[in-house]
Each structure stands twice: as structure tokens, then as C-alpha cells.
Amino acid sequence: MSNKEIVEDLLQRIPDNASLGDIAREIEFVAAVRQGLDELDSGKSTPIEEVEKELPSWIIR
């Protein structure tokens, strides 16, 4: 499925009263997920041990 087809499919599922901001956020979310999956497929992932070590610094208290 091409990027254009993905956006067309997304637009079909978004409510007619969605704001441009809502639509932009949905597109950005889909783009980020696809980028992450591409990185995983190409072996550019971060080992879970490294994520576990960094996770405490990501939490806002």
C-alpha cells in the first residue's frame, strides 16, 4: 500500500467533523508507526536492556 493510499484510507475513517489538527495528528501518528516498523525491519532497533536502563529518565514526576 502506498503512502497516498494509506492517507486516503485514513481520511475515509476519520469523522467528517475532524479538525485539520486532528487529521494532521493522525497522519503524523501513522507516519511514526510506519517509520518505527521500517527501522525494526532494517535492524535499527534498540535492545530492550538499553530501553529498560533509560526508562526511569523518561518518567515525569
PyMOL CGO cylinders between C-alpha atoms (Angstrom):
from pymol import cmd
from pymol.cgo import CYLINDER

trace = [
    CYLINDER, 0.00, 0.00, 0.00, 1.46, 3.37, -0.99, 0.3, 1, 1, 1, 1, 1, 1,
    CYLINDER, 1.46, 3.37, -0.99, 1.67, 6.31, 1.40, 0.3, 1, 1, 1, 1, 1, 1,
    CYLINDER, 1.67, 6.31, 1.40, -1.03, 8.07, -0.60, 0.3, 1, 1, 1, 1, 1, 1,
    CYLINDER, -1.03, 8.07, -0.60, -3.32, 5.04, -0.31, 0.3, 1, 1, 1, 1, 1, 1,
    CYLINDER, -3.32, 5.04, -0.31, -2.70, 4.89, 3.44, 0.3, 1, 1, 1, 1, 1, 1,
    CYLINDER, -2.70, 4.89, 3.44, -3.71, 8.55, 3.82, 0.3, 1, 1, 1, 1, 1, 1,
    CYLINDER, -3.71, 8.55, 3.82, -6.77, 8.07, 1.60, 0.3, 1, 1, 1, 1, 1, 1,
    CYLINDER, -6.77, 8.07, 1.60, -7.83, 5.11, 3.76, 0.3, 1, 1, 1, 1, 1, 1,
    CYLINDER, -7.83, 5.11, 3.76, -7.24, 7.13, 6.91, 0.3, 1, 1, 1, 1, 1, 1,
    CYLINDER, -7.24, 7.13, 6.91, -9.33, 10.02, 5.57, 0.3, 1, 1, 1, 1, 1, 1,
    CYLINDER, -9.33, 10.02, 5.57, -12.21, 7.63, 4.87, 0.3, 1, 1, 1, 1, 1, 1,
    CYLINDER, -12.21, 7.63, 4.87, -12.20, 6.54, 8.53, 0.3, 1, 1, 1, 1, 1, 1,
    CYLINDER, -12.20, 6.54, 8.53, -11.88, 9.98, 10.15, 0.3, 1, 1, 1, 1, 1, 1,
    CYLINDER, -11.88, 9.98, 10.15, -15.18, 11.67, 11.06, 0.3, 1, 1, 1, 1, 1, 1,
    CYLINDER, -15.18, 11.67, 11.06, -16.33, 14.45, 8.72, 0.3, 1, 1, 1, 1, 1, 1,
    CYLINDER, -16.33, 14.45, 8.72, -16.17, 16.99, 11.54, 0.3, 1, 1, 1, 1, 1, 1,
    CYLINDER, -16.17, 16.99, 11.54, -12.49, 16.29, 12.35, 0.3, 1, 1, 1, 1, 1, 1,
    CYLINDER, -12.49, 16.29, 12.35, -10.34, 19.40, 12.50, 0.3, 1, 1, 1, 1, 1, 1,
    CYLINDER, -10.34, 19.40, 12.50, -7.26, 19.84, 10.34, 0.3, 1, 1, 1, 1, 1, 1,
    CYLINDER, -7.26, 19.84, 10.34, -5.22, 19.48, 13.53, 0.3, 1, 1, 1, 1, 1, 1,
    CYLINDER, -5.22, 19.48, 13.53, -6.88, 16.14, 14.28, 0.3, 1, 1, 1, 1, 1, 1,
    CYLINDER, -6.88, 16.14, 14.28, -6.18, 14.94, 10.75, 0.3, 1, 1, 1, 1, 1, 1,
    CYLINDER, -6.18, 14.94, 10.75, -2.56, 16.09, 10.93, 0.3, 1, 1, 1, 1, 1, 1,
    CYLINDER, -2.56, 16.09, 10.93, -2.05, 14.26, 14.24, 0.3, 1, 1, 1, 1, 1, 1,
    CYLINDER, -2.05, 14.26, 14.24, -3.49, 11.06, 12.79, 0.3, 1, 1, 1, 1, 1, 1,
    CYLINDER, -3.49, 11.06, 12.79, -1.20, 11.28, 9.77, 0.3, 1, 1, 1, 1, 1, 1,
    CYLINDER, -1.20, 11.28, 9.77, 1.81, 12.00, 12.00, 0.3, 1, 1, 1, 1, 1, 1,
    CYLINDER, 1.81, 12.00, 12.00, 0.93, 9.00, 14.19, 0.3, 1, 1, 1, 1, 1, 1,
    CYLINDER, 0.93, 9.00, 14.19, 0.65, 6.66, 11.21, 0.3, 1, 1, 1, 1, 1, 1,
    CYLINDER, 0.65, 6.66, 11.21, 3.92, 8.02, 9.79, 0.3, 1, 1, 1, 1, 1, 1,
    CYLINDER, 3.92, 8.02, 9.79, 5.73, 7.46, 13.09, 0.3, 1, 1, 1, 1, 1, 1,
    CYLINDER, 5.73, 7.46, 13.09, 4.43, 3.90, 13.41, 0.3, 1, 1, 1, 1, 1, 1,
    CYLINDER, 4.43, 3.90, 13.41, 5.45, 3.09, 9.83, 0.3, 1, 1, 1, 1, 1, 1,
    CYLINDER, 5.45, 3.09, 9.83, 8.90, 4.61, 10.40, 0.3, 1, 1, 1, 1, 1, 1,
    CYLINDER, 8.90, 4.61, 10.40, 9.32, 2.53, 13.56, 0.3, 1, 1, 1, 1, 1, 1,
    CYLINDER, 9.32, 2.53, 13.56, 8.31, -0.65, 11.76, 0.3, 1, 1, 1, 1, 1, 1,
    CYLINDER, 8.31, -0.65, 11.76, 10.73, 0.14, 8.92, 0.3, 1, 1, 1, 1, 1, 1,
    CYLINDER, 10.73, 0.14, 8.92, 13.52, 0.65, 11.46, 0.3, 1, 1, 1, 1, 1, 1,
    CYLINDER, 13.52, 0.65, 11.46, 12.72, -2.66, 13.12, 0.3, 1, 1, 1, 1, 1, 1,
    CYLINDER, 12.72, -2.66, 13.12, 12.70, -4.43, 9.76, 0.3, 1, 1, 1, 1, 1, 1,
    CYLINDER, 12.70, -4.43, 9.76, 16.11, -2.97, 8.89, 0.3, 1, 1, 1, 1, 1, 1,
    CYLINDER, 16.11, -2.97, 8.89, 17.65, -3.94, 12.25, 0.3, 1, 1, 1, 1, 1, 1,
    CYLINDER, 17.65, -3.94, 12.25, 17.83, -0.42, 13.65, 0.3, 1, 1, 1, 1, 1, 1,
    CYLINDER, 17.83, -0.42, 13.65, 16.03, -1.29, 16.88, 0.3, 1, 1, 1, 1, 1, 1,
    CYLINDER, 16.03, -1.29, 16.88, 17.22, -0.56, 20.42, 0.3, 1, 1, 1, 1, 1, 1,
    CYLINDER, 17.22, -0.56, 20.42, 17.88, -3.59, 22.64, 0.3, 1, 1, 1, 1, 1, 1,
    CYLINDER, 17.88, -3.59, 22.64, 15.34, -3.96, 25.45, 0.3, 1, 1, 1, 1, 1, 1,
    CYLINDER, 15.34, -3.96, 25.45, 18.13, -3.83, 28.04, 0.3, 1, 1, 1, 1, 1, 1,
    CYLINDER, 18.13, -3.83, 28.04, 19.05, -0.33, 26.89, 0.3, 1, 1, 1, 1, 1, 1,
    CYLINDER, 19.05, -0.33, 26.89, 15.42, 0.78, 26.94, 0.3, 1, 1, 1, 1, 1, 1,
    CYLINDER, 15.42, 0.78, 26.94, 14.98, -0.57, 30.48, 0.3, 1, 1, 1, 1, 1, 1,
    CYLINDER, 14.98, -0.57, 30.48, 18.09, 1.31, 31.59, 0.3, 1, 1, 1, 1, 1, 1,
    CYLINDER, 18.09, 1.31, 31.59, 16.85, 4.61, 30.08, 0.3, 1, 1, 1, 1, 1, 1,
    CYLINDER, 16.85, 4.61, 30.08, 13.17, 4.27, 31.03, 0.3, 1, 1, 1, 1, 1, 1,
    CYLINDER, 13.17, 4.27, 31.03, 13.41, 5.86, 34.51, 0.3, 1, 1, 1, 1, 1, 1,
    CYLINDER, 13.41, 5.86, 34.51, 14.73, 9.10, 32.96, 0.3, 1, 1, 1, 1, 1, 1,
    CYLINDER, 14.73, 9.10, 32.96, 11.69, 9.28, 30.66, 0.3, 1, 1, 1, 1, 1, 1,
    CYLINDER, 11.69, 9.28, 30.66, 9.18, 9.33, 33.54, 0.3, 1, 1, 1, 1, 1, 1,
    CYLINDER, 9.18, 9.33, 33.54, 7.98, 12.75, 34.66, 0.3, 1, 1, 1, 1, 1, 1,
    CYLINDER, 7.98, 12.75, 34.66, 7.25, 13.02, 38.34, 0.3, 1, 1, 1, 1, 1, 1,
]
cmd.load_cgo(trace, "trace")
